[in-house]
Amino acid sequence: MSLLPSTSLTLSSRRSTRPLDRRRCSATTLLALACGAALLVACSKDPVPPGAASESTGGKSGRGGSGGNSSATGGSGGSPTATGGSGGAVTTGGASGTGGSGTGGSTGGAPGTGGAGDAGPTTDSSVDATAPNTSEVAPADTAAGACGMTGQICCAANTCLVGAPQMTVGPEGTTVLELKASGGNPYQLFAMKNLLPIDGPSSGYITDTGSSFLFVLHENGAEETVSSGAQRQRNEVTVNPPNPAIYKGMRNDVMSYTWRFKLDVMNSNPTWCDIFQIKQHGPLGVAPYMAFEADKGQLKVDTEKMGIIRSIPLSTIMGTWINASVTIKYADQGSLAFTLKKDDGTVVMSYANDNFDMWDTTVDFVRPKWGFYRNKRAGAGEAAIHYNDMKIIRGGLGSSCTCR
């Protein structure tokens, strides 16, 4: 097809528009027009390949081009440093958006990070539906150090990944109990806080070191026979019927519990050992609503209604101070959220579910239990854990943010 008209060509400028007879053109003008025509032919033979549709703002799941400056692969958007597929054009990089979604090249490259613009939805409708969406694939170990996925705490700036809307717990509640080590007699402190009796020995198994409360179990001692007839060992601070009602979780209450702990000695190979429980009072012989449980090299979160919902290697927390928080709504359609963090802010485990059955008609009240609870087994040996800053809070934690 001829790109030049047989009679005249119209040249336009801001100043005028006039017809130009081709026969009157100089050789220089004709040469320039011929070069332009050749360029148009070359462009017409190289259309935008399928999968490289443009995006008005940084795309969410692109595998090719990048939004803004990026070290991601290939593509026409941004300034990539490696080659790959030809990604979609991006006019503004999303704050957390990836680049264009082109699939050119053998792999299409890694997702690029956007520039400083606002993140926007992708307009690419040609992404391979069978390919994984890299922005939604969970990290290899979602239980250790991850954030932003469904059932985890929010990432920086209270953001969640694609497909996981925010769920903020609040408003901030009122602290009704705080236990802080000071170097005194811990049993006298518990008496002052109306927390007696202890579930376990009434003396000798808890020490106030000045910076923490040290709880211990030995191979023998601290034993009792439970309603099932099993032999258990127990050393726990908790809330019992004679204790203040303000400490107790009742139907439709939102309660939060925070504390620090450091597990120093534990042999959970012969038997499991709980180091924290949310336990209902009333029905006999039932599992706790939830428990942090050491079991054969794992730290598990075991629940009565949904079984084990989280698990990480026990070595992740051994000998390390951990900051723990749990928030629960006690209701048939209740909620459960918890986080375990190291002092440097590293999240070792988190969970959130706002549709969790956390009540039964036979329950009198629900309470926290700090300390050890395990089967009596030969070889279980010594156990030692430090706690401090244990709090009962009526209400949520306010600033906490989780993704559902």
N, C-alpha and C positions, 0 to 999 in steps of 0.2 A: 504494500500500500504506500502510495506517495505521501510524504510528510510535507511537501511544499505545494501550494496551489499553482494552477497552470497560468494564472493571470497576475494576481497581486497578493501581497501579504500585508496585514495591518500591523504596524508597530505602535505600541502604546507607551506613554510616559505620563508623569504627573502634569506636564505642561500641555501636550497636544496629542491628537490621534489623527493620523493621516494615512491614505493608501500609498503604497510604494510599488511602482512598476518594477517587476523583477528584471526586465531588460535594461533598466537604467542603473542597476546596482553596480557598484565598483567590484573589481575582483576581490578586494579585501573583504567587503561585506558578504559576498557569496561564500568566501572561504569560512568566515565566522559562522554563517548559517549552516553550512554543511557540517561543521564540527558539532554544532548544537544538535542537528538532526541525528548524527551518529550516536551522541550521548543518549538521546531519547530512545533510540532503537535498543541500545545496550540495556537501559533500565527496563524497557518493556519486556525483555527476555528473562529478567530476573525478578519476578514478583515476590512479595513477602510470602515465605513458606508457611504451610499450615502449622498452627500451633504458636505463631509469633504475633498473635493479635495484640493490639496496643492496650495499655492501661492508662486511665486518666490519673491515677495516683498509684503509690507503691502497691503491688499485688500481694496477696496473702500467701500464695503457695507456688510461686514460679520456680522453675528449675533451671531456667536459662539466664536471661539478661538480668542486670542488677539495677536497683533504684539508687541514684546518687552515687557517690564514690564507694566502691566496693571491691573486695578481693574475690568476689564470686566470678563464675565462669561466663564466658562468651557473651553474646547479646549486644544489642545496640543501645540499651539503656545504661547510662552511667559510664564509668571508666574502669572496666574489668582489667585484671592483670593476667588472666589466663584465657584460654580459648575453650569454646564449647558450643552449644546451640545458640541460635540467634534469638535472644530474648525479646520480649515486647518492649516497645518504647515506653518510658516512664517520664512523665513531666514533673512529678514531685515525688520524692522518696517518702515512704511512710515511716513514722517513728519506729515502728517495729515491723514494717512491711518488708517482704522480700521483693526481689525484682520481677521482671517479666517472666512469663511462663513458657517460653519457647522450648521446644523439645529437640531442636536441631542438634547435630553432633551425636557421637556415640553414647554419651551419658547425659548430656544436657547441663553438666556442671552442678556445683553446689548452690544452694539458695543464697542470693546476695542480700545484703542488708540495705535498708533504704536510707535516704538522706534525712533531713530534719523536718520534712513536711508532715502533714497529717496523713495517717494511714487511711487507705480507702479500699473499697471492694474491687476484686478483680473483674475485668470484663471479658476475660478469655474463656470461651466456651468450648475450646478444642483440646483441653488438657486430657491426657490419657486417663480414663476413669479407673484403670487397673493399677496405675502407678501410685505409690504411697504419697500422701500429702505430708511433705517434710515438716511443715509447721505444726502438725498435730501428732506426729509420731512420738511416743513417750521415750524418755531417755532409757538407756539400758537398765539402770537401776532406779526406778521411779520412787522407791521407798527411801533411798539414801540421797539427800541433798537436792532433790528435784522440787520444782515449784511450777505453778501455773496450769497444771493438768487437772482434770476432774478429780475431786476428792483430795486436793492438795492446797497448801497455802498459796496466796498470791505471790507473784514475783515483785520486783522493784516497782515502785510507784503504784502498788495495788492493781497490777495488771494480770490477766489470765490469758492463756493461749486460745487459739481459735476453737470454738465449740465448748468453751468452759466459762460461762458467765460468772460474775462475781457474786459472792454471798457474804455480806459483812455482818458479823455478829455484834449486837449491841442492843440498847445503849449500855454504857459502862455500868457495872454493878457496884454494890457496896460490900466492902470487906468486913466480914463478921467474925473471922477468926484468923489470927496470925501466930505462927510458932517460929520463933527465931532464937537460935542458940546464943548463950551468953556465958557459958562456963559453970552454971549452977547445977542444981539437982533437977534433972528433967522430969522426974515423977512429981515433984512439987509444982513445977511449972504446969504440967498437965492438970493437976488438981486445981490450980488457980484458974485455968481456962475451962473448968467443968468438963474435962475429957476422961475422967476415970469412970469405970475401970478400963485398964488396958486389956486388949485381947491377947493374952499371953501372960508370962510371969510378971508379977507386980514390982519386981526390982531386979537389978543386975544385968539386964539384957539391952538396956539403952543407956548411953553415956553422952553427956553434953561436953564436947571437946572445946567449946568456946567459939568455934566457927561452924560446927555442924552437930547434928544428933547422929551418933553411931549406933546402928541397930545390928545385932548379931544373932546367929543361931549356931548351935553346936551339934555334933553327931547325935548326942542324947540330951534330953531335957526339952522344956517348953512343949510338952506333948499333951494331946487331948484326943478323945474319941468323939467323932462327929456323928450326926444322926444316921448316916449310912453304916456306921460301925467301923469305918476306916480310921486308922491311926494317922494323925496329922501333927505337925509342929507349927507353932504360930507365935509371932511377936509383932503386934500391930497397934498403932494408935488409930482410933476410929471414933465414930459417934454412935452411942448406944441409947436405948430408950430413956435412961435418966438424964441424958445430956440436953442442953438447951434446944428448943424447937427451931430456933433461928439457924442452927447448923444443919438442919435436915431438909432434904429435897422432897417436896410433896408433888402431887399430881399437878401438871401444867406449870410448875416452877422452872425457871431457867437458872442453872447453877454453874459456877466456874470454879476450878481448882487449879492452883499454880504452886509449884515447888521446884527446888533444885535437888539433884541427887547425884551420887557417884558410887557406882557398884564396884567394890574392891575385890571381893572374894565370892566365887560362885562355882559350884559343881552341879550343873543341871543335867548331867548324863543319867544318873540313877532315877531321877524323877524331876518333874516340873517344879518351879518355884515362882509364885507371884511376888512382885515387888510393889504393886499398887493395884487396888481394886475399887471399882464403883459397885457397891454391894447393896442389894435390896434387903430390908429387914421385914420379916413376916413369914414368908414361905420357907419351909425347911428343905434342905437337900438340893437346892437349885444352884446353878452356876451363877457367878456375878454377871451383872449387865455388861461389864467390860473389865478386863484385867491386862496389865502389862506383865508378861509371863516369860521367864527364862526357861527354855526347854531344848535340851540337846544341841547347844551351840547356836540357838536362835533366840532373838527377843521377839516374841509374838504379841499381837493384840488380839486376844480371844474374847468373843462376845457370846452372850447366851442366845441371842436371836439369829445371828448371821455367821457364827463360827469365827474363824480366823480372818481378819480383814487386813492385817498388815504383818510383815515379818522382815527382819533384817538380821545380819550376823550379830551375835552377842558381842563379838570382839569390837564392833563399832562403838560401843558405849563403855566397855570395861576400862576402869581407871580414869574416866573422863567426866568432868562435871557437865551435867545435862540440865537444861532449863525446860521444864515440862509445863504444859497447860492443857486443860480439858474443859470444854464447855458442853453442857447437856441441857436439852429441854426434856423434862420427864413427862411424857405423854404417849398415848397410843400411836399418834403420828408425831413423834418427837424428833430430836436432832442430836447428832454427836459430832464433835470436832475436837481434834487434838493435834498438838505439835510437840516434837522433841527437837531442841536445838543445842548445839555446843555454845560455849561462851563467845566464840568468834562469829557467831551468827549462822554457822553451817547447819542446815536442816538435815537431821538424820532420819526423821519420819514425820509424816503428817497425814491427816485424813479429815474429810468433812462430808457429812450426809444429812440433809435436812428432811429426810423421810425415813426415820429410824424408830422402830417400836421400842420405847423405853418406859413402859409401864405395864403393870398387871393389877387386876382387881384385888389380889391377895396381899399386895404390898402395903406395909404401914408407912414406911419412909425409905429414902435412899441416902447413903452416906459414902464418903471416901474412906479408904483404908490404906495408910502408909505403913510399910513394913513387910515382913516375910510371912508367907504361908505356903507350906509344901507337905507332901506325903512324907511320912517317916520311912526312910529307906537306908539300908546299910550302904555305906560308902558316900552318902551325900555330904558328910563332913561339915566343915565350917562354912558359914556364909556371913558376909559383912557388907553393909551399905551405909553411906552417909546421906542424910537429908538435911535441908534447911529451908527457911522462908516458906513454910507450908501455909497456904491460905485457903479459906473457904469464902467465896464471893457470891453473894446473891445477885444474879444478873449475868450479863455477858462481860466480855473483856473490852468492849468498846472499839478499839482500834484494830482488832484482829480482822483479817480478810482471808477468805477461802474461796476456792473455785468449785462449782458444783458440776 
